[in-house]
């Protein structure tokens, strides 16, 4: 028996996702309109927990 947990979309909008889980902090929502587009918007412009 195997189990799998995936956090792909959550990691895009929360680059510090493990820390957010650890602190039970709010999870930032992703913006699907920026998926698979050129440039950094939607990939590298989400705030880290310490920046909020």
The first five atom37 places (N, CA, C, CB, O) and aatype in JSON, in Angstrom:
{
  "aatype": [20, 20, 20, 20, 20, 20, 20, 20, 20, 20, 20, 20, 20, 20, 20, 20, 20, 20, 20, 20, 20, 20, 20, 20, 20, 20, 20, 20, 20, 20, 20, 20, 20, 20, 20, 20, 20, 20, 20, 20, 20, 20, 20, 20, 20, 20, 20, 20, 20, 20, 20, 20],
  "atom_mask": [
    [1, 1, 1, 1, 1],
    [1, 1, 1, 1, 1],
    [1, 1, 1, 1, 1],
    [1, 1, 1, 1, 1],
    [1, 1, 1, 1, 1],
    [1, 1, 1, 1, 1],
    [1, 1, 1, 1, 1],
    [1, 1, 1, 1, 1],
    [1, 1, 1, 1, 1],
    [1, 1, 1, 1, 1],
    [1, 1, 1, 1, 1],
    [1, 1, 1, 1, 1],
    [1, 1, 1, 1, 1],
    [1, 1, 1, 1, 1],
    [1, 1, 1, 1, 1],
    [1, 1, 1, 1, 1],
    [1, 1, 1, 1, 1],
    [1, 1, 1, 1, 1],
    [1, 1, 1, 1, 1],
    [1, 1, 1, 1, 1],
    [1, 1, 1, 1, 1],
    [1, 1, 1, 1, 1],
    [1, 1, 1, 1, 1],
    [1, 1, 1, 1, 1],
    [1, 1, 1, 1, 1],
    [1, 1, 1, 1, 1],
    [1, 1, 1, 1, 1],
    [1, 1, 1, 1, 1],
    [1, 1, 1, 1, 1],
    [1, 1, 1, 1, 1],
    [1, 1, 1, 1, 1],
    [1, 1, 1, 1, 1],
    [1, 1, 1, 1, 1],
    [1, 1, 1, 1, 1],
    [1, 1, 1, 1, 1],
    [1, 1, 1, 1, 1],
    [1, 1, 1, 1, 1],
    [1, 1, 1, 1, 1],
    [1, 1, 1, 1, 1],
    [1, 1, 1, 1, 1],
    [1, 1, 1, 1, 1],
    [1, 1, 1, 1, 1],
    [1, 1, 1, 1, 1],
    [1, 1, 1, 1, 1],
    [1, 1, 1, 1, 1],
    [1, 1, 1, 1, 1],
    [1, 1, 1, 1, 1],
    [1, 1, 1, 1, 1],
    [1, 1, 1, 1, 1],
    [1, 1, 1, 1, 1],
    [1, 1, 1, 1, 1],
    [1, 1, 1, 1, 1]
  ],
  "atom_positions": [
    [[0.85, -1.18, 0.0], [0.0, 0.0, 0.0], [0.9, 1.24, 0.0], [-0.97, 0.0, 1.23], [1.84, 1.34, 0.79]],
    [[0.6, 2.17, -0.88], [1.38, 3.41, -0.99], [0.47, 4.6, -0.79], [2.09, 3.5, -2.35], [-0.71, 4.56, -1.14]],
    [[1.02, 5.65, -0.22], [0.31, 6.91, -0.06], [1.14, 8.0, -0.72], [0.05, 7.23, 1.45], [2.37, 7.92, -0.78]],
    [[0.46, 9.01, -1.2], [1.14, 10.13, -1.85], [0.44, 11.42, -1.46], [1.17, 9.96, -3.39], [-0.79, 11.5, -1.46]],
    [[1.22, 12.41, -1.12], [0.7, 13.73, -0.84], [1.43, 14.69, -1.77], [0.87, 14.13, 0.67], [2.65, 14.65, -1.85]],
    [[0.69, 15.54, -2.47], [1.3, 16.48, -3.41], [0.91, 17.91, -3.03], [0.86, 16.17, -4.87], [-0.24, 18.19, -2.7]],
    [[1.88, 18.8, -3.1], [1.67, 20.19, -2.75], [2.14, 21.12, -3.86], [2.39, 20.53, -1.44], [2.56, 22.24, -3.58]],
    [[2.1, 20.7, -5.11], [2.65, 21.47, -6.22], [2.17, 22.9, -6.31], [2.33, 20.79, -7.48], [2.98, 23.82, -6.27]],
    [[0.86, 23.1, -6.42], [0.33, 24.46, -6.55], [0.59, 25.27, -5.29], [-1.17, 24.41, -6.83], [0.88, 26.47, -5.38]],
    [[0.5, 24.64, -4.13], [0.76, 25.37, -2.89], [2.19, 25.87, -2.81], [0.45, 24.49, -1.69], [2.44, 26.95, -2.27]],
    [[3.15, 25.1, -3.34], [4.55, 25.53, -3.32], [4.78, 26.71, -4.26], [5.47, 24.38, -3.7], [5.66, 27.53, -3.99]],
    [[4.02, 26.81, -5.34], [4.19, 27.95, -6.24], [3.87, 29.24, -5.51], [3.29, 27.79, -7.49], [4.63, 30.21, -5.6]],
    [[2.76, 29.28, -4.8], [2.34, 30.51, -4.13], [2.88, 30.64, -2.71], [0.84, 30.59, -4.09], [2.69, 31.67, -2.06]],
    [[3.55, 29.62, -2.22], [4.11, 29.62, -0.87], [5.5, 29.0, -0.88], [3.18, 28.86, 0.12], [5.66, 27.83, -0.53]],
    [[6.51, 29.76, -1.29], [7.86, 29.19, -1.39], [8.39, 28.71, -0.04], [8.8, 30.21, -1.97], [9.36, 27.95, 0.01]],
    [[7.77, 29.16, 1.05], [8.16, 28.75, 2.4], [7.09, 27.85, 3.03], [8.4, 29.99, 3.29], [6.84, 27.92, 4.23]],
    [[6.48, 27.01, 2.21], [5.35, 26.18, 2.65], [5.65, 25.34, 3.89], [4.94, 25.27, 1.53], [4.81, 25.31, 4.79]],
    [[6.78, 24.65, 3.99], [7.03, 23.87, 5.21], [7.01, 24.73, 6.48], [8.37, 23.16, 5.11], [6.5, 24.3, 7.52]],
    [[7.56, 25.94, 6.4], [7.56, 26.84, 7.56], [6.14, 27.28, 7.89], [8.45, 28.08, 7.29], [5.78, 27.38, 9.06]],
    [[5.33, 27.54, 6.88], [3.93, 27.92, 7.11], [3.17, 26.79, 7.79], [3.23, 28.3, 5.78], [2.38, 27.03, 8.7]],
    [[3.41, 25.56, 7.36], [2.79, 24.41, 8.03], [3.25, 24.32, 9.48], [3.13, 23.1, 7.27], [2.45, 24.09, 10.38]],
    [[4.55, 24.5, 9.69], [5.11, 24.41, 11.04], [4.49, 25.44, 11.98], [6.63, 24.61, 10.99], [4.2, 25.13, 13.14]],
    [[4.28, 26.66, 11.49], [3.74, 27.75, 12.31], [2.23, 27.85, 12.25], [4.35, 29.06, 11.88], [1.63, 28.71, 12.9]],
    [[1.6, 26.96, 11.47], [0.15, 27.02, 11.27], [-0.25, 28.4, 10.74], [-0.6, 26.69, 12.59], [-1.28, 28.95, 11.15]],
    [[0.56, 28.95, 9.85], [0.34, 30.28, 9.28], [-0.62, 30.21, 8.09], [1.68, 30.91, 8.85], [-0.88, 29.14, 7.55]],
    [[-1.12, 31.37, 7.71], [-2.01, 31.44, 6.55], [-1.28, 30.98, 5.29], [-2.54, 32.87, 6.36], [-0.08, 31.18, 5.15]],
    [[-2.04, 30.38, 4.39], [-1.52, 29.91, 3.11], [-1.95, 30.9, 2.04], [-2.02, 28.46, 2.79], [-3.14, 31.21, 1.92]],
    [[-0.99, 31.39, 1.25], [-1.31, 32.31, 0.16], [-2.0, 31.55, -0.97], [-0.03, 33.02, -0.37], [-1.65, 30.41, -1.27]],
    [[-2.98, 32.18, -1.59], [-3.69, 31.56, -2.71], [-2.89, 31.75, -3.99], [-5.11, 32.17, -2.86], [-2.21, 32.77, -4.15]],
    [[-2.96, 30.79, -4.89], [-2.27, 30.9, -6.16], [-3.15, 31.63, -7.16], [-1.87, 29.51, -6.69], [-4.36, 31.74, -6.96]],
    [[-2.55, 32.11, -8.21], [-3.25, 32.82, -9.29], [-3.09, 32.0, -10.56], [-2.7, 34.28, -9.48], [-2.07, 32.1, -11.24]],
    [[-4.09, 31.18, -10.87], [-3.99, 30.28, -12.03], [-3.84, 31.03, -13.35], [-5.21, 29.4, -12.09], [-3.37, 30.45, -14.33]],
    [[-4.22, 32.3, -13.4], [-4.08, 33.05, -14.65], [-2.61, 33.29, -14.99], [-4.81, 34.39, -14.56], [-2.29, 33.67, -16.12]],
    [[-1.71, 33.08, -14.03], [-0.28, 33.27, -14.28], [0.46, 31.96, -14.52], [0.36, 34.0, -13.12], [1.66, 31.98, -14.76]],
    [[-0.24, 30.84, -14.46], [0.41, 29.55, -14.7], [0.79, 29.42, -16.18], [-0.52, 28.38, -14.29], [0.03, 29.81, -17.06]],
    [[1.96, 28.89, -16.43], [2.44, 28.6, -17.8], [2.53, 29.86, -18.66], [1.53, 27.59, -18.47], [2.24, 29.83, -19.85]],
    [[2.94, 30.96, -18.04], [3.14, 32.2, -18.78], [4.62, 32.59, -18.67], [2.22, 33.35, -18.24], [5.29, 32.18, -17.72]],
    [[5.12, 33.36, -19.62], [6.52, 33.77, -19.54], [6.71, 34.82, -18.43], [7.0, 34.34, -20.89], [5.76, 35.49, -18.04]],
    [[7.9, 34.94, -17.97], [8.2, 35.95, -16.96], [8.09, 35.41, -15.55], [7.3, 37.12, -17.11], [7.76, 34.24, -15.33]],
    [[8.37, 36.29, -14.58], [8.4, 35.86, -13.19], [7.07, 35.99, -12.46], [9.43, 36.64, -12.45], [6.89, 35.4, -11.4]],
    [[6.12, 36.76, -13.01], [4.83, 36.95, -12.32], [4.15, 35.6, -12.13], [3.92, 37.91, -13.12], [3.93, 34.85, -13.08]],
    [[3.82, 35.32, -10.89], [3.15, 34.07, -10.56], [4.09, 32.93, -10.23], [2.29, 33.68, -11.68], [3.64, 31.86, -9.83]],
    [[5.39, 33.16, -10.4], [6.36, 32.11, -10.08], [7.33, 32.56, -9.0], [7.14, 31.71, -11.33], [7.62, 31.8, -8.07]],
    [[7.83, 33.77, -9.1], [8.84, 34.22, -8.13], [8.44, 35.5, -7.41], [10.16, 34.43, -8.83], [9.27, 36.09, -6.72]],
    [[7.2, 35.93, -7.55], [6.82, 37.19, -6.93], [5.9, 37.03, -5.72], [6.14, 38.06, -7.94], [5.37, 38.02, -5.21]],
    [[5.71, 35.82, -5.24], [4.9, 35.62, -4.03], [5.74, 35.95, -2.81], [4.37, 34.16, -3.95], [6.94, 35.69, -2.77]],
    [[5.11, 36.54, -1.8], [5.81, 36.96, -0.59], [6.14, 35.78, 0.32], [4.98, 37.97, 0.18], [5.39, 34.82, 0.42]],
    [[7.28, 35.9, 0.97], [7.65, 34.94, 2.0], [6.93, 35.33, 3.29], [9.19, 34.9, 2.22], [6.5, 36.47, 3.45]],
    [[6.8, 34.41, 4.18], [6.1, 34.64, 5.44], [6.7, 35.82, 6.19], [6.15, 33.39, 6.3], [5.95, 36.59, 6.79]],
    [[8.01, 35.98, 6.19], [8.66, 37.07, 6.91], [8.43, 38.42, 6.26], [10.15, 36.81, 7.02], [8.68, 39.46, 6.88]],
    [[7.96, 38.45, 5.01], [7.72, 39.69, 4.29], [6.29, 40.18, 4.45], [8.04, 39.52, 2.83], [5.96, 41.29, 4.04]],
    [[5.43, 39.37, 5.05], [4.01, 39.72, 5.16], [3.78, 40.54, 6.41], [3.12, 38.45, 5.19], [2.65, 40.94, 6.69]]
  ]
}
